Amino acid sequence: MVREMRGGMITHVAALLKGLAACGVQVAVLGHPESLAQLRQRLARVGAEGACSTWLAVPVCDGFRPAQDVRAVRALVRAINRLRPALVHAHGLKASVLAAAALACPAKAASPTGAAALVCAVHGPLPSRQAAWQGRWEAMLAGWALREAAAVVVVSRGLADELVRWMGGRLEVRKLAIVPNGLDPDWVGPPEPACPARAGTGRARGLIATCMSRLTRVKGVEVLLRAAALVDRGLPLRFWVVGDGPDRERLVRLARQLKLAGRVRLLGFQLDPQRVWGRSDIAVVPSEAEGFSYAALE
């Protein structure tokens, strides 16, 4: 089960589906309709469309929205009753909370092998327990879901250490597994030749600095835009911001206020990251926090 996804999460789940299919595991994916479409497109690019046997749209959203979250839990209960899975793998803290709630629901049916086990995958920054009441509520629910899980997977040693501190000793270390992010070689090929518009060298050619990121505050894209506004306009340097997310409109307004037209381009979500990296000269990762950056790996 996955929440709304962009970028690295798409890369991670698509590679996982491909690997599970190679091991003969039958998989159903539940998630936001747009996320499912992007996953299917990513798998189709390498001829792995059959990696998943069932795709089910569930009204999962970012952030905690009680009314919509209740509908999502009900949809998950119906899906679990239909599929009778042996294991539910939730990606991200929001998906983990919804999956734990669905599995705890009395209306849920057991699989032929008994109750389904919950595995939670933690990919990135953890919510602050010192935030406003909504943030503290989100942190409390996330902590409950992780304690309910049979196993918790994290993508780096640093994130594992942070999670243990964040849980304050309420997470059994034996349940914790570190599985670092990696890149599927089928999706990492040689870069494309430079486009004709950028032929040449030095000042005539210009340089492209690319930030590929989900557009949320923790990714630091606002810092990048403000830094771009300070760069000497005589330098042959342009910035591409690749990705989408809840902060997109705010960042578009900020770019307009900073008069960055012609210097910064917000390109939106791109299905093929390697195509963008092949046309870039500099990778920029301005995040305040990362679990294990796929952008840096790519």
C-alpha positions as CSV (number, residue, x, y, z in Angstrom):
1,M,0.0,0.0,0.0
2,V,1.3,3.4,-0.9
3,R,0.3,7.0,-0.3
4,E,0.5,9.7,-3.0
5,M,3.9,9.3,-4.5
6,R,6.4,11.2,-6.6
7,G,10.0,10.8,-7.6
8,G,12.0,8.5,-5.3
9,M,9.0,6.7,-3.9
10,I,8.0,5.7,-7.4
11,T,11.5,4.5,-8.1
12,H,11.6,2.5,-4.9
13,V,8.2,0.8,-5.2
14,A,8.6,0.0,-8.9
15,A,12.0,-1.7,-8.2
16,L,10.5,-3.6,-5.3
17,L,7.6,-4.8,-7.5
18,K,10.0,-6.0,-10.2
19,G,12.1,-7.8,-7.6
20,L,9.1,-9.5,-5.9
21,A,7.8,-10.7,-9.3
22,A,11.1,-12.2,-10.1
23,C,10.9,-14.2,-6.8
24,G,7.4,-15.5,-7.7
25,V,5.5,-13.4,-5.2
26,Q,2.0,-12.4,-6.2
27,V,1.5,-8.7,-5.4
28,A,-1.5,-6.3,-5.3
29,V,-0.8,-2.5,-5.1
30,L,-3.2,-0.2,-3.4
31,G,-2.8,3.6,-3.6
32,H,-3.7,6.9,-5.0
33,P,-4.9,6.6,-8.7
34,E,-2.2,9.0,-10.0
35,S,0.5,7.1,-8.2
36,L,-0.7,3.8,-9.6
37,A,-0.6,5.3,-13.1
38,Q,2.9,6.5,-12.7
39,L,4.0,3.1,-11.3
40,R,2.6,1.3,-14.3
41,Q,4.3,3.7,-16.7
42,R,7.6,3.2,-15.0
43,L,7.3,-0.6,-15.1
44,A,6.2,-0.5,-18.7
45,R,9.4,1.3,-19.7
46,V,11.4,-1.9,-18.9
47,G,8.8,-4.4,-20.0
48,A,7.8,-5.3,-16.4
49,E,4.1,-4.6,-16.7
50,G,3.3,-8.0,-15.2
51,A,5.1,-7.4,-12.0
52,C,1.8,-6.6,-10.3
53,S,-1.3,-8.7,-10.6
54,T,-3.9,-6.3,-9.1
55,W,-4.1,-2.5,-9.0
56,L,-6.7,-1.0,-6.6
57,A,-7.3,2.8,-6.3
58,V,-7.7,4.0,-2.7
59,P,-8.4,7.6,-1.7
60,V,-5.0,8.1,0.1
61,C,-3.8,11.6,0.5
62,D,-0.8,13.5,2.0
63,G,-1.3,15.0,5.4
64,F,-3.9,13.9,7.9
65,R,-7.4,14.8,6.8
66,P,-9.9,12.9,9.1
67,A,-12.9,12.6,6.8
68,Q,-10.9,11.5,3.8
69,D,-8.7,9.2,6.0
70,V,-11.8,7.4,7.3
71,R,-12.9,6.8,3.7
72,A,-9.4,5.4,2.9
73,V,-9.5,3.0,5.9
74,R,-12.9,1.7,4.9
75,A,-11.6,1.2,1.3
76,L,-8.6,-0.7,2.7
77,V,-10.8,-2.9,4.8
78,R,-12.8,-3.8,1.7
79,A,-9.7,-4.5,-0.2
80,I,-8.2,-6.7,2.5
81,N,-11.4,-8.7,2.8
82,R,-11.3,-9.2,-1.0
83,L,-7.6,-10.0,-1.3
84,R,-6.9,-11.9,2.0
85,P,-3.2,-11.0,1.9
86,A,-0.6,-12.7,4.1
87,L,1.3,-9.5,4.4
88,V,0.5,-5.8,4.0
89,H,3.6,-3.6,3.2
90,A,2.9,0.1,3.8
91,H,5.2,2.7,2.4
92,G,5.5,6.0,4.4
93,L,4.2,6.9,7.8
94,K,0.8,8.0,6.5
95,A,0.2,4.7,4.7
96,S,1.4,2.9,7.8
97,V,-1.2,4.6,10.0
98,L,-4.0,3.8,7.5
99,A,-2.9,0.2,7.0
100,A,-2.6,-0.4,10.8
101,A,-6.1,1.1,11.3
102,A,-7.6,-1.1,8.6
103,L,-5.9,-4.3,10.0
104,A,-7.2,-3.4,13.5
105,C,-10.8,-3.0,12.3
106,P,-13.1,-5.7,13.6
107,A,-14.8,-6.0,10.2
108,K,-11.6,-7.2,8.6
109,A,-11.4,-10.8,7.5
110,A,-8.3,-13.0,8.1
111,S,-6.2,-14.4,5.3
112,P,-6.1,-18.2,4.8
113,T,-2.9,-18.3,6.8
114,G,-4.3,-16.1,9.6
115,A,-4.1,-12.4,10.3
116,A,-2.0,-10.4,7.8
117,A,1.3,-9.1,9.0
118,L,2.0,-5.4,8.7
119,V,5.4,-4.2,7.4
120,C,6.0,-0.5,7.5
121,A,8.7,1.2,5.3
122,V,10.0,4.5,6.6
123,H,11.6,6.5,3.7
124,G,12.2,10.0,5.0
125,P,12.0,12.6,7.7
126,L,10.0,11.9,10.9
127,P,7.3,14.3,12.2
128,S,8.2,16.6,15.0
129,R,6.8,15.9,18.4
130,Q,7.3,19.6,19.3
131,A,5.1,20.8,16.5
132,A,1.6,22.3,16.8
133,W,-1.2,20.0,18.0
134,Q,-1.8,18.6,14.5
135,G,1.9,17.6,14.2
136,R,1.9,16.0,17.6
137,W,-1.3,14.1,16.7
138,E,0.3,12.8,13.5
139,A,3.5,11.8,15.4
140,M,1.4,9.9,18.0
141,L,-0.5,8.0,15.3
142,A,2.7,7.2,13.4
143,G,4.3,5.9,16.6
144,W,1.3,3.7,17.2
145,A,1.4,2.2,13.7
146,L,5.1,1.4,14.0
147,R,4.6,-0.4,17.3
148,E,1.8,-2.4,15.7
149,A,4.0,-3.5,12.8
150,A,5.6,-6.9,12.6
151,A,8.6,-5.3,11.0
152,V,9.9,-1.8,10.2
153,V,12.1,-1.2,7.2
154,V,14.3,1.9,7.0
155,V,16.4,3.0,4.0
156,S,19.6,4.1,5.8
157,R,21.6,3.6,9.1
158,G,21.2,7.3,9.9
159,L,17.4,7.1,9.6
160,A,17.4,3.9,11.7
161,D,19.3,5.7,14.5
162,E,16.9,8.7,14.2
163,L,13.9,6.5,14.4
164,V,15.1,4.7,17.5
165,R,15.6,8.0,19.2
166,W,12.2,9.3,18.0
167,M,10.4,6.3,19.3
168,G,12.0,6.8,22.7
169,G,12.7,3.1,23.3
170,R,9.1,2.1,22.3
171,L,10.2,0.2,19.2
172,E,11.7,-3.3,19.5
173,V,15.1,-3.2,17.8
174,R,14.6,-6.7,16.6
175,K,11.7,-5.5,14.4
176,L,14.0,-3.0,12.6
177,A,15.7,-3.8,9.3
178,I,18.0,-1.5,7.3
179,V,17.6,-1.9,3.5
180,P,19.5,0.9,1.7
181,N,18.0,2.4,-1.4
182,G,19.5,1.3,-4.7
183,L,19.0,1.9,-8.4
184,D,17.7,-0.8,-10.7
185,P,20.3,-1.0,-13.6
186,D,17.4,-1.3,-16.1
187,W,16.5,2.3,-15.2
188,V,20.1,3.7,-15.1
189,G,21.5,3.8,-18.7
190,P,24.1,6.1,-20.3
191,P,23.0,9.8,-20.4
192,E,21.5,11.1,-23.6
193,P,23.7,13.3,-25.8
194,A,23.5,17.0,-25.0
195,C,20.7,18.7,-26.8
196,P,21.7,20.9,-29.8
197,A,20.6,24.1,-28.0
198,R,23.4,23.4,-25.4
199,A,26.1,22.5,-27.9
200,G,29.5,24.1,-27.3
201,T,31.5,24.7,-24.1
202,G,31.9,27.3,-21.4
203,R,29.9,30.5,-21.5
204,A,28.4,29.8,-24.9
205,R,27.0,26.5,-23.7
206,G,25.8,27.5,-20.3
207,L,25.4,25.2,-17.3
208,I,22.2,23.6,-15.9
209,A,21.9,23.0,-12.2
210,T,19.1,20.5,-11.5
211,C,17.2,19.9,-8.3
212,M,14.9,16.8,-8.5
213,S,12.7,16.7,-5.5
214,R,9.2,16.4,-4.1
215,L,8.0,20.0,-3.6
216,T,7.5,20.1,0.2
217,R,9.2,22.4,2.8
218,V,11.6,19.8,4.1
219,K,13.2,19.4,0.6
220,G,14.6,23.0,0.8
221,V,13.6,24.1,-2.7
222,E,12.7,27.6,-1.3
223,V,16.3,27.9,-0.1
224,L,17.5,27.0,-3.7
225,L,15.2,29.7,-5.2
226,R,16.5,32.4,-2.8
227,A,20.1,31.3,-3.5
228,A,19.4,31.5,-7.3
229,A,18.2,35.1,-6.9
230,L,21.7,35.9,-5.4
231,V,23.7,34.5,-8.2
232,D,25.3,37.0,-10.6
233,R,23.0,37.2,-13.6
234,G,26.0,37.4,-15.9
235,L,27.0,33.9,-15.1
236,P,25.9,31.2,-17.6
237,L,24.0,29.2,-15.0
238,R,20.4,28.2,-15.1
239,F,18.3,26.1,-12.6
240,W,15.8,23.3,-13.3
241,V,13.5,22.3,-10.5
242,V,12.0,18.9,-11.3
243,G,9.1,17.4,-9.3
244,D,5.7,18.2,-7.9
245,G,4.0,18.4,-4.6
246,P,1.8,20.5,-2.2
247,D,4.2,23.5,-2.3
248,R,4.3,23.9,-6.0
249,E,2.0,27.0,-6.2
250,R,3.8,28.6,-3.3
251,L,7.2,28.1,-5.0
252,V,5.8,29.4,-8.4
253,R,4.7,32.6,-6.6
254,L,8.1,32.9,-4.9
255,A,10.0,32.5,-8.2
256,R,7.8,35.3,-9.6
257,Q,8.4,37.5,-6.6
258,L,12.2,36.9,-6.9
259,K,12.1,37.7,-10.7
260,L,13.6,34.4,-11.6
261,A,11.9,34.1,-15.1
262,G,14.5,32.9,-17.6
263,R,16.8,31.7,-14.8
264,V,14.7,29.1,-13.0
265,R,12.3,26.6,-14.7
266,L,9.9,24.5,-12.6
267,L,9.5,21.5,-14.9
268,G,7.0,19.4,-12.9
269,F,7.1,15.6,-12.4
270,Q,9.2,13.8,-15.0
271,L,8.7,10.0,-15.4
272,D,12.2,9.4,-16.7
273,P,14.8,11.0,-14.3
274,Q,17.8,9.8,-16.3
275,R,16.6,11.8,-19.3
276,V,16.8,14.9,-17.1
277,W,20.1,14.1,-15.5
278,G,21.7,13.4,-18.9
279,R,21.1,17.0,-19.8
280,S,22.3,18.5,-16.5
281,D,25.7,19.6,-15.3
282,I,25.2,20.0,-11.6
283,A,23.0,18.1,-9.1
284,V,21.6,20.1,-6.3
285,V,20.2,18.5,-3.1
286,P,19.1,21.3,-0.8
287,S,17.0,19.1,1.6
288,E,16.8,19.9,5.3
289,A,16.6,16.2,5.9
290,E,16.7,13.0,3.8
291,G,16.3,9.3,4.5
292,F,18.5,8.2,1.5
293,S,18.2,10.6,-1.5
294,Y,17.4,8.9,-4.8
295,A,18.2,12.2,-6.5
296,A,21.8,12.0,-5.2
297,L,22.1,8.3,-6.2
298,E,20.8,9.0,-9.7
